[in-house]
Amino acid sequence: TDWQEFDRARDGYSGKACTLHTGTSFVEACMAAGLTHDPDTGEPYFGRMDTFVSYTWRGEGITLANLVAAVEAVLVADPNVPDPAAAACFVDVFVCAQHRGVQPGSSTCPNATDVGKFEEVVEACARLVLYATPLTQPKALSRVWCLFELMSAVKRDRPVLIALGAEDRAELRRLLLEDFDRLKAMFTTIKSENAEATMAADRDMIFGWIERDLGAGGFRELDQMVADGMRGWLATTAMALVEAEEEAGGGAASSPHV
């Protein structure tokens, strides 16, 4: 699905349609209806969030199923995640109210209230997972919300895990072995001041937050912050690939230069 399909006129079973009567988030609506546990296993649907998922719905091949598979794979693969099956992920389209209108009687906007808590959520989480697809031009790195979420995680020394789909993981391996310079250039030429948002008001608000936190030269600093983080991930990934190649082949493998 794409963000545009969260439209009750086109899809009567969309998250937005399911919460029209409450004005709250999808998760809150489920909890209010008593839909909190799997009826067969008793496993809870929700838990205390420890993993912030940064992603965008926009783009070919970006679906909820692909997002879930990629996040699951990176959590299982990371030795620093003690119990991947117990990880509770913050996925904003489910956790945040999607209704932007001011609620009668409260004079508040449910969506604005929820998204205004993102920094607190990042603070409370143990890690951030960035869904970086497609690998050769990650859509998330062109979205102002994702860049702000990355900045918030890095400022708080939260580890950033890169989630990739199966095709992207295969392409990553090929580029690490055959064209590492191209891969490094793709992730280190971020221009945050050109980032986009679905809503113009969101873009202006987040740009204000970036300047508030990083000063007048905030965009350049953010670009460097993202580049440094991605470079560190590339170095770790490259070394893991070299070790895997050596174990599989029983000999030394050439190491990409980071």
HUZI-V639703 format. One record per pair of residues at least 24 apart in sequence whose ideal C-beta (glycine too) atoms are under 8 Angstrom apart, sorted by sequence separation. I is the first residue (numbers start at 1). J is the second residue. D is the distance in Angstrom with one decimal. If there is no record, write none. Layout:
# HUZI-V639703
i:I j:J d:D
i:I j:J d:D
This chain:
# HUZI-V639703
i:51 j:75 d:7.0
i:67 j:91 d:7.8
i:234 j:258 d:5.9
i:128 j:153 d:3.9
i:92 j:118 d:7.9
i:127 j:153 d:7.9
i:193 j:219 d:4.2
i:122 j:149 d:6.6
i:192 j:219 d:4.9
i:231 j:258 d:6.6
i:191 j:219 d:7.9
i:123 j:152 d:8.0
i:135 j:164 d:6.3
i:118 j:148 d:7.6
i:122 j:152 d:4.4
i:128 j:158 d:5.5
i:130 j:160 d:5.9
i:132 j:162 d:5.1
i:133 j:163 d:8.0
i:192 j:222 d:4.6
i:90 j:121 d:5.6
i:118 j:149 d:6.6
i:122 j:153 d:5.5
i:127 j:158 d:5.8
i:128 j:159 d:7.5
i:129 j:160 d:7.7
i:130 j:161 d:7.2
i:132 j:163 d:6.8
i:133 j:164 d:6.4
i:192 j:223 d:5.4
i:126 j:158 d:7.1
i:127 j:159 d:4.9
i:128 j:160 d:5.1
i:129 j:161 d:4.8
i:130 j:162 d:5.6
i:131 j:163 d:4.8
i:132 j:164 d:6.3
i:133 j:165 d:5.7
i:190 j:222 d:8.0
i:191 j:223 d:6.5
i:119 j:152 d:5.2
i:123 j:156 d:5.8
i:125 j:158 d:6.5
i:126 j:159 d:7.9
i:127 j:160 d:7.4
i:128 j:161 d:7.2
i:129 j:162 d:7.8
i:130 j:163 d:6.6
i:135 j:168 d:4.1
i:190 j:223 d:4.9
i:118 j:152 d:6.9
i:122 j:156 d:6.3
i:127 j:161 d:5.9
i:129 j:163 d:5.1
i:134 j:168 d:6.4
i:192 j:226 d:7.2
i:90 j:125 d:6.6
i:133 j:168 d:5.4
i:136 j:171 d:7.1
i:51 j:87 d:5.0
i:53 j:89 d:5.1
i:55 j:91 d:7.6
i:57 j:93 d:7.4
i:122 j:158 d:6.5
i:132 j:168 d:7.5
i:135 j:171 d:5.1
i:190 j:226 d:4.8
i:50 j:87 d:6.1
i:51 j:88 d:6.8
i:52 j:89 d:7.8
i:53 j:90 d:6.1
i:135 j:172 d:5.7
i:190 j:227 d:6.1
i:50 j:88 d:5.6
i:51 j:89 d:4.6
i:52 j:90 d:4.8
i:53 j:91 d:5.0
i:189 j:227 d:7.9
i:47 j:86 d:7.2
i:49 j:88 d:4.9
i:51 j:90 d:6.8
i:53 j:92 d:8.0
i:188 j:227 d:4.2
i:48 j:88 d:5.9
i:49 j:89 d:6.9
i:89 j:129 d:7.5
i:135 j:175 d:7.7
i:187 j:227 d:6.9
i:47 j:88 d:3.6
i:49 j:90 d:4.5
i:46 j:88 d:7.0
i:188 j:230 d:6.6
i:147 j:190 d:7.6
i:187 j:230 d:3.8
i:188 j:231 d:6.3
i:187 j:231 d:7.1
i:147 j:192 d:5.0
i:49 j:95 d:7.6
i:81 j:127 d:7.4
i:141 j:187 d:7.8
i:80 j:127 d:7.9
i:184 j:231 d:7.1
i:187 j:234 d:6.7
i:144 j:192 d:7.5
i:147 j:195 d:5.4
i:137 j:186 d:7.1
i:141 j:190 d:5.8
i:136 j:186 d:6.3
i:184 j:234 d:6.3
i:144 j:195 d:3.9
i:183 j:234 d:6.8
i:142 j:194 d:7.6
i:143 j:195 d:6.1
i:144 j:196 d:6.4
i:145 j:197 d:6.3
i:3 j:56 d:7.8
i:142 j:195 d:5.9
i:143 j:196 d:6.2
i:144 j:197 d:4.7
i:3 j:57 d:3.9
i:75 j:129 d:7.3
i:142 j:196 d:6.1
i:143 j:197 d:6.8
i:2 j:57 d:5.1
i:3 j:58 d:6.1
i:74 j:129 d:6.1
i:1 j:57 d:6.7
i:2 j:58 d:6.2
i:2 j:59 d:7.9
i:145 j:202 d:6.9
i:71 j:129 d:5.4
i:144 j:202 d:7.1
i:148 j:206 d:4.9
i:155 j:213 d:7.2
i:176 j:234 d:8.0
i:180 j:238 d:7.2
i:144 j:203 d:5.3
i:151 j:210 d:6.9
i:2 j:62 d:7.2
i:71 j:131 d:7.0
i:70 j:131 d:5.9
i:145 j:206 d:6.6
i:148 j:209 d:6.4
i:176 j:237 d:6.9
i:1 j:63 d:6.0
i:144 j:206 d:4.9
i:148 j:210 d:6.6
i:151 j:213 d:7.1
i:176 j:238 d:5.4
i:1 j:64 d:5.9
i:70 j:133 d:7.1
i:144 j:207 d:7.1
i:151 j:214 d:7.6
i:67 j:131 d:5.6
i:177 j:241 d:7.4
i:172 j:237 d:7.0
i:176 j:241 d:5.4
i:26 j:93 d:7.5
i:27 j:94 d:5.5
i:66 j:133 d:7.5
i:26 j:94 d:4.6
i:27 j:95 d:5.4
i:162 j:230 d:8.0
i:173 j:241 d:6.4
i:25 j:94 d:6.7
i:26 j:95 d:7.7
i:28 j:97 d:7.7
i:52 j:121 d:6.1
i:62 j:131 d:7.8
i:160 j:229 d:5.6
i:25 j:95 d:5.5
i:52 j:122 d:5.3
i:25 j:96 d:5.5
i:62 j:133 d:6.4
i:151 j:222 d:5.5
i:154 j:225 d:5.4
i:162 j:233 d:5.4
i:25 j:97 d:4.8
i:26 j:98 d:7.9
i:49 j:121 d:6.6
i:61 j:133 d:7.1
i:154 j:226 d:8.0
i:24 j:97 d:5.4
i:25 j:98 d:7.5
i:52 j:125 d:4.5
i:61 j:134 d:7.1
i:160 j:233 d:7.0
i:23 j:97 d:6.5
i:50 j:124 d:7.9
i:51 j:125 d:6.0
i:54 j:128 d:5.8
i:59 j:133 d:7.4
i:151 j:225 d:6.2
i:184 j:258 d:7.2
i:49 j:124 d:6.8
i:50 j:125 d:5.5
i:51 j:126 d:6.9
i:52 j:127 d:7.3
i:53 j:128 d:7.8
i:54 j:129 d:6.9
i:55 j:130 d:7.5
i:56 j:131 d:7.7
i:59 j:134 d:7.3
i:147 j:222 d:6.4
i:150 j:225 d:7.5
i:151 j:226 d:7.8
i:154 j:229 d:5.8
i:162 j:237 d:7.8
i:23 j:99 d:5.1
i:49 j:125 d:6.1
i:50 j:126 d:4.7
i:51 j:127 d:5.6
i:52 j:128 d:4.6
i:53 j:129 d:5.1
i:54 j:130 d:4.9
i:55 j:131 d:3.8
i:150 j:226 d:5.8
i:180 j:256 d:3.9
i:50 j:127 d:7.3
i:51 j:128 d:7.6
i:52 j:129 d:7.1
i:54 j:131 d:6.9
i:62 j:139 d:6.8
i:180 j:257 d:6.9
i:15 j:93 d:6.2
i:19 j:97 d:7.0
i:51 j:129 d:5.9
i:53 j:131 d:6.8
i:180 j:258 d:7.9
i:15 j:94 d:6.6
i:19 j:98 d:6.8
i:20 j:99 d:7.7
i:80 j:159 d:6.9
i:147 j:226 d:6.6
i:150 j:229 d:6.9
i:177 j:256 d:7.5
i:19 j:99 d:7.1
i:23 j:103 d:5.8
i:59 j:139 d:4.3
i:176 j:256 d:5.6
i:58 j:139 d:6.0
i:16 j:98 d:4.7
i:15 j:98 d:6.4
i:16 j:99 d:7.3
i:56 j:139 d:4.9
i:78 j:161 d:5.9
i:56 j:140 d:5.1
i:25 j:110 d:7.7
i:55 j:140 d:5.9
i:58 j:143 d:7.6
i:141 j:226 d:7.1
i:24 j:110 d:6.4
i:54 j:140 d:6.2
i:75 j:161 d:7.4
i:6 j:93 d:6.8
i:23 j:110 d:5.4
i:56 j:143 d:4.7
i:74 j:161 d:4.9
i:115 j:202 d:7.9
i:74 j:162 d:6.8
i:25 j:114 d:6.6
i:56 j:145 d:7.8
i:74 j:163 d:4.4
i:3 j:93 d:7.8
i:56 j:146 d:6.3
i:73 j:163 d:7.0
i:74 j:164 d:7.4
i:54 j:145 d:7.7
i:55 j:146 d:7.1
i:73 j:164 d:7.7
i:6 j:98 d:6.3
i:54 j:146 d:4.8
i:71 j:163 d:5.0
i:70 j:163 d:4.0
i:70 j:164 d:5.8
i:54 j:149 d:4.3
i:70 j:165 d:5.1
i:54 j:150 d:6.5
i:67 j:163 d:7.7
i:69 j:165 d:6.7
i:73 j:169 d:7.9
i:52 j:149 d:6.7
i:69 j:166 d:7.8
i:70 j:168 d:8.0
i:54 j:153 d:8.0
i:66 j:165 d:5.4
i:52 j:153 d:6.9
i:61 j:165 d:7.7
i:52 j:158 d:7.8
i:53 j:163 d:7.9
i:58 j:198 d:7.9
i:3 j:198 d:6.3
